Amino acid sequence: MIELRTLGTVDLVGDDRMRIDALLCRPKRLALLAYLATARADMTYRREKLLAMFWPEIDETRARGSLRQSVHVLRQHLGADALTALGDEELSLSRTLLRCDAAEFERAIREGRLTEALAMYGGEFLPGFFLDGAVEFDEWLESVRTRLRESATSAATQLAERAWLANDYVACIEAARRAVAIAPGDERATRRLISALDRTGDRGGAVSAYEVLAQRLHSDFEVLPSAETQALLATVRARDLAMSPMVDGIEQRPAQPTASESHSPKPRVAVVHRPIERYGRAVMRLLLVTALLPLSGARGRAESPVVIPIPPAAKDAYSRARFYLEKPTEANLRHAVSLFEQALDVEPLYAPAYAGLGDAYLRLGYGSYLAPSDAFPKALAAAHRAIELDSLAPEAHATLAFARMYYNWDWVGAEQEFRLATRLAPGYALAHEWYAILLTAVARDSEARREIDIAQHLAPLSVAVAVDAGLVLLHRGPRRLATQVGRRTPHGTGGSLGASLARSRGAAIKQSRSRSRRV
C-alpha cells in the first residue's frame, strides 16, 4: 500500500518502499493529494471547490486544465484506480490504495485508541509546507494543523488523567510530558505534570516545569500563568520547604566533636538547630497558601489541585446561554446572563462562563439596555475573573479589549488585548469584528478592512458582521458599496436588528473618531 506521511515529516512511499519524488517535488500536486487524503472515507469534492482552493489566480478554463493534468499525474504514479471520478464534477481518493497517517490518526482518536493515536502523531501536519497565492488552502492547512494538534494534546492529557487516577505517576508524567511537548502553553497538561512530579518527590522538576510554562506564556502572549497554576506552584514550594533540612539557606548537620572534645571529661553542648522555627514557618506558609487558594481560583486543598471536571448541568446552562447571546435582543441578553450565572452556581471555577457573562453585560451596555456605568464594570470584572482562571481565554481578552475601547477610551490597552485575542484564537470572528471597529475609530481604515474581511470569512451569515462591514466601508469610502455590504444578511434578513446595530455602531464609531482626534 502507498503511504503518505504528513505528521512531523512529509513523505510519500510506494508499494515498493521507494519514495515517489515526482509528486513530492511538485507542491501543488502534493497539496491536492494531502487535501483528498485527509477527507472522510465517504467524502467527495466537487471540481469547482478544488479549482477555487488550488488555482484561484487563473481563469476557469485554464484552472480546469491544470486540475485535469494534476489528476492524470496522480493516477500515473499512484495507480489508475487511486482517484475515483463520480460523474464529471466530483472526485474522491481510494483509501484501499493509499494510507495517510493523519487520517489514521483521526480514526484512532474517534475509536478511542488514544495510545495508538499518540504514537502516530510525529508532529505538525505538513510542517513548513505552504502554497503561494492559495489563501483558501493556507487557511484549510492551518485549521487542520490546529485540529490535529488539539486532538493529540487531548489524547495525551486524557492518558495522563487515567494514569493519575490509577496512581501510576510514572505513566502520568510520561503522558503529561508528551502533552506539554505538543502544546507548550497548555496549562492543564502542565498542572498535571507538576502534580505528578510532586507526588514522586521531584519538586525541583515540578518547579522547572512551571518556569518553562511561565517563560513560554510571557514570551508568546505577555501573560502570567493562571491563578490556579500559581497556587499549585506555591503549594509545591511550601511542601518542599517543610521537608527541607535547610534553615536560613544553610544546611544543618549534627555537630561532630573535635579531637580534643572527644577526650574531654566536660559534657559537650549540642548545637541548636531551631527545628520548631523551621517547621513552624513552613506550616504557616502552607496555611497561607491553603487560605488563598479559593481567592485565587484554585481548589482549596493543601494537596496539588486536580483538573476541574465541569458538571453536565453547568455545560448545559453555558451552551443555552451562548445560544441566546448570539441573538442580542434585550430579552435574550438578560436571559443569557441568568443562564451564565446558573452555570457558575453549579461550578464557580468555570472560566468560559465568566467570559460569556462579561460578553453579555458588554452587549447590554453597548445596546443601551443597561446603564453603561452598571454594565461595563460588570463586564470588566467578569472578564478579569475569567482571565484569572484561564490566562489564555480569547473570549475574555476580546471582551476586556472592547470594554477598554468603548468604556475606558484606552486605545493602546484595547489594541493589545485585541491582538492577543486574535493570536490565541485566529478563528474567533467576534474578536476580528470588534478589532475592526477600533481600527476604524482611529482612522486606520486599510487595517480595519482587513480585519472585517477576516470576520466576514469566518462568519458569513452574521448580521452584526455584515452591518459592521458596511460601517467600516462607510467611513473608508463609497457610501453605495457600504450600503450593499451592510445589506448582505442571511437570505436578505436582518430587519430591525440590523438597523439597530447600524445606528448604535455608526454613532459609536463617529464619536470614537472625534475622541481619538482630540486625544
N, C-alpha and C positions, 0 to 999 in steps of 0.2 A: 504494500500500500504506500502511496505517496504521502509524505509528511510535510506539513507546513508548520514551522516553528516561529512563533511570534512573541513569546513571553520571555523577556530578558535578552533575546537574540533574534535575529531574522535569518531563517534558513529554509531551503526547500530541497528535499531529498527524494529521489525517485525510488522505484521498486528495487533497482539495482544498488541502492545506497549511495548513489552518486549525486552530487549537487547539480541542480538544474540552473546553471548560471545564466542561461539565455533569458530566463524570467527574472532572476534576482538582480540583473544589471539594468532592467527596464522598470523604473519606479512606478510608472502609471499602470502597467500591466500587473505588477506585484500588488499594487494598491487595490486594483479591481479584484484580484484573486482573494486577497485578505478580506475585502468587504463581503464578497459572496460566501467565503468560508466561515465567517463568524455569524452568519444569519441562522435562524432556526432551521431545523432539518426540512420542515414543510413550507418554508418561505420562498417566494419568488419575487423577482424585481422587474418592474416594467422598464423598458429601454429608455423612456423619457426621464425616469429617475436617474438612471446611470449616466445619461448624457449631461444632465444638469450638474451632477456631482463631479464628474471627471473631465468634462470638456465644456465648461461654461463660457470660455473665451472665444469660441468659434461658432459659426452658424450651424444650423441643424443638419444640413446636408453633409458637410464635412465631418461633423461630430458623429453622425451615424456611420460614415465610412471608417472613422477611427475605431469605433466600437466593434464593427464587423471584423476589422483587421485584428484587434486585440483578442476577440473570441476565437478567431482562427488560430492564432499563435498559441493560445492556452490549450486548445484541443490538440494541437500538434505536439505539444510537449507533455501534456497530462493524459491524453487519450481521447479518442473521438467521443466517448460517452461521458467525459468528465463534466461537460456543460450541457444541460438539457434545455431545449427551447420549447416553450409552451405557446404554440402559435407563432406569430411574427413579432410579438411585443414583449414577451416575458422570458426571463432566464432564471435558471437555478443551478446549483452546483451539486454534483453527486457526492454524497457522504460515504458511499461504499468504495470509492476510488481514492478519496483524499481525506486525510485526517488532519485536523487543525488543533493544536494544543489549547488555544483559547476557547474553542467550542467545547472540547472535552473537559476543560476546567470548569466551565459554567454548568455543564451537565452534572459533574460530580458534586458541585455545590447544591444544585437543585435536589439531588438524590440523597443529600446528607452525608456524603462520603468526604468529610472535611479533611481528614489526614491525607487522603489520596489527592484531593484537590490542592492542598497546600504544597504537596511535593511537586505538583505540576507547575506551580507559579514560580517561574525563574526570575521575574522582574517585570518592568513596564512593558505594556503592549506596544509592539513595533518601536523599540527605543530609537530615538534620533531620526525617525522617519518623518518626512513631510513632502507635500506636493506644492510646487509653485503655482499660484493662481487658482487653486481649487479650495476656495474658502469653505464650502459646504463639507467637503471631505475632511478638511482640517478640524472642523467643529465635531464631526462624527468621530474622528480619531481621538480627540481629547475626551469626548464623552465615554467612549469605550475604555480608554485608559483609566478614567476615574471610576467607572463601574467595576472593572476587574480589580483595581487596587482596593476599593472598599470591600469587595467580596472576600478578597484574600485576608484583609485585616480583620474582618468579622469572623472568618473561619478560625484564624489563629487565636483571636480573643475568646471565642466560644470554647476552643480546646483548652485554653488556659483556665477558664472558669470551671470546666469539668474536672480538670486535674486539681484545682483548688478545693472543690467540694469533696473530692476523693482523698484529700490530704496528701496528694502526690506533688510535693512542692518542687521537686526536681523537674518533673514534666511540665509543671506550671511555669517555671522560669524559662524553660526552653521555648514553650509556645508563646509566652509573653514577649520574649526577646525577638521572636520572629515577627510578631505583630508590630513591635516598635521599629524593627528594621524596615518593614514595608511602609509604615506610616509614622515617621519620627515625631510628628506633632500630635499623635493620638494620646490624649491624657488618660482615657480609660485603660488602655493597654499598659501605659507607664505606671499607673497606680497599682495595677495587678502585679506588675514586675516588682515594684518597690515592696509591696506587701509580702510577696513570696520570698524575696531575698531577706526581708526582715525575719520571717518565720524560720529561715535556715540559719540565722545568726550573721548573715553577711550584710551588716548595716553600712559598711563602707561602700559596698556595691549598690545598696539602696540609695544612699546619698548621691553617688555618682550618676545613677540613672535619672534622678531628679534634676541634677545640674545640667545634664545633657539636654533634657527636655526644656528647661528654663532658657538655656542658651539658644536653642532652636526657635522657640517662640519669640524671643526677643529679636533675633536677627531677621526672622521672616516676617513677623507681624507687629513687633514692638509692643508686645503684651506680656503680662506675667502669667504663670500657671494659675489655674482656678483656686479658689479658697479651699476647696476640698483637698486638692493635691498638696497645697501648702500645709494644711493641717495634718495630713498624713506624714509629711516630712518632719514636722515638729514632733509628732508622736514617736517616730523612729529615733530622732536625735535625743529626745528625752529619755527613752528607754536605754539608749546606748550610754548616756551619761550615768544612769542609775547603776549600770553594770560595769562601768569602767573603774579600774583601780587607780584613777588619777585624781589628784586634789590640787587645784590651782595650777594645773598644767604640769605637775611634777609627779612622776610615778613614785608611789610609796612602797618601799621594800622593808621587810623585817630587819630590825637593827642587828648587826653582827658584832660580836665582841672583838676588841683588838687583842693582840697577843699579850699585852700587859694586863688587860682586864680579865683575860681568861685565867690568870693565876692570882688575881687579886681576891682577898677574902671579902672585900666590900660587895654588897649586892648591886648589880647593875640596874640602872634606871632605864626602863624601856622608853623608846621614842613614841610620843603621842601622835597618832595619825588622823585624829578627828573624824572617825567613821560616822558619828551621828550627824555632824555638819555636812559631810559629803553626801550621804543618802538623804538627808533632810532637804537639801537643795534640789536633788533630783526628783524627790517626791513632790515638792512644791511646783516644779516645772510641769510634771505630769498632770497635777491637779489643775494648773492654769490652762494647759492645752485642752484638757477634757472640758473645762468650763467654757472655753472659747469655741469649741467645735460647733455647737448649734448656731452661734452667731456668725461663723464663717461659712456656713453652708455645708459642713461635713457632718457625718454621723457622730453622735456623742458617745463614742466608745473609746476607751483608752487604747484598745487594740486597733490595729490598722483597719480603716473603714473599707467596706466592700462596695462593689459597684451597685448602685441603687436600682433595684428592679421596679419598673413602672407598673402599677396595678392596672388591670384592664379598664376599670371604671375611670381612671384618670385619662387613659389613652382615648377612651370613647368620648369623654367630655371635650377633650382637646380637639379631636377630629371634627366634632359637630361645631365647635366654636370657630374653627378655621373655615368651615363651610359658610357660616353666616358672615364672617369677616370679609369674604370675597364679594359680598353683596351689600355694599356700605350705605344702607339706609339707616336712619336713626334707630329704628326699632331693632334691626338686625345687629347693629353695633352694640347696643345695650344688652341684647341677648348674648352676644359673643362674650362680653365682659363677664356676665353671670356664669357662662359655661367655663371660661378660663378659671374663674375663681373656684368653681366646683372641682376642676382638675387639681388645683392647688390645695384644696381642702383634703383631697384624698392623698396627694403626695406633695408636701410643701417644698421639696427639693427638685421639682420638675422644671428645669431651666426653659425648655421651649414654651411652656405655659406662661411663664413670666414674660418672655419675648412677645408672645401673642397678645397678652394683656396690655403691654406697652403699645403695641401696634393699634389695638382697639381704641385706647384712650387718645392716641395720636390722631386717629381719624375722627373721633368725636370732637376734638378741639379744632381740627382743621376744617371740618364741615360746619362749625358753629353750632353743633348740637349740645355742646357743653362749654362753659366759660373757659377760655384759654388758660386763665390763671388757676383753674382747677384741673383741666385735662392734661396740660403739658407737664406739670410737675409729677403727676401720677405716671405719665408715660416715661419720663426720665427715671423715676425711681424703679419702675418695673424693668426697664432696660438695664440699668446698673445691676439690679439683683440677678438678672439672667446672666450677665457677663461675669459676676462673681462666681456663679455656679458653673459656667462654661465660658471660658475666656474666648473661645473661637466660635461663638454663636453668631452667624452672619445676620440673622433677622434682628437680633438685639442691637448689633452695631449699626444697621441701617436705620432702625427706629431712633437710636441715640443721635445719629447724624441729622436726621430730618428735624428732630426737636431742637438741636443746636442751631440749625439753619433758620428755622421758621420762628422759633420762640426766643432763642438767645442771641440771634444775629451773629453767631460765631462762625464766620465763613471758613477760617482755617481749620478749626476743630471739626466742623462738619465735613469738610472735604477729606480730611484724614480718615474719619470714620467711614465715609462712603468708599474710599479707595480700599480700606481694609475689608469691608463687607463684600465688595466685588471680587477681591482676591480670594477670600475664603470660599465664596460660592459664585463662580462666574455665571452659573445658570439661574441665579436669583433675579428675575425680571424686575421686581419692585425696586431693588437697590439701584439698578441702572436707570429706571424711570425717575426716581427721586433725585439721583445724581444729575440727570439731565436738567431738572428744574433748577438746581443750584447753579449749574454752569450757565443756563440761560439768564438767571438773575444777575450774574456777574459779567454778562455780555461776552462769554466765551462760547460763541454760537457754533463754531465748527465742532468743538468737542461735545457740546450738547447734542448736536445732530447725531454724532457717532453713538453716544450712549442711548439715545432714544431709539435709534435703529436696532441696536442690540436688544433692547427691551421689546420692540415690536416683533423681532425674530423669535424671541423666547416665548412671548405671549401674544400670538396673532389675533386671538379672539377677545382680548381685554378691552372693555370700553374705556377704562381710565387711561391705558397706554395710548389708545387711539386719540383720545382728547388731548393728552399731553404732547403727542407728536404734532398735532395741529398747532398747539400753542407755541411749541419750540420753533416751528416754521414761521408762524405769525410774527414772532419777534426777530426772525432772521431774514425773512424775505417775502416772497409773493403771497398776498392775502388769499388769492384764489386757490393756490396749491395747498395752503394751510387748511382752508375750509374743506377741500377734498379729502385730505388725510384725516382730518378730525371726524369726518362722516364715515370712515371705514370701520364701522362697528359690525358685530356679527349679524349677518342677514339684514343689514340696514337698520338694526335696532339700536337702542341706547336711550332714546327718548329723554324724559325729564332728568334721568340720572346723568346722562352725558352733558346736557345743558347746564345742570347744576355744577358739575365738575369743571366745565369750561369757564363758567362765571367766577367761581371761587379761585381757581388756579390762575386764571388770567389776571385777576386783581392782585393775587399774591405775587406773581412774577413782576407786575408793574411796580408794586410797592417795593419789592426787593431790589429792582434795578435802581430805583430812585435812592434807596437807602445805601446801596453799595457805592454809588457815585459820591454821595455825601461823605461816606467813610473814606 
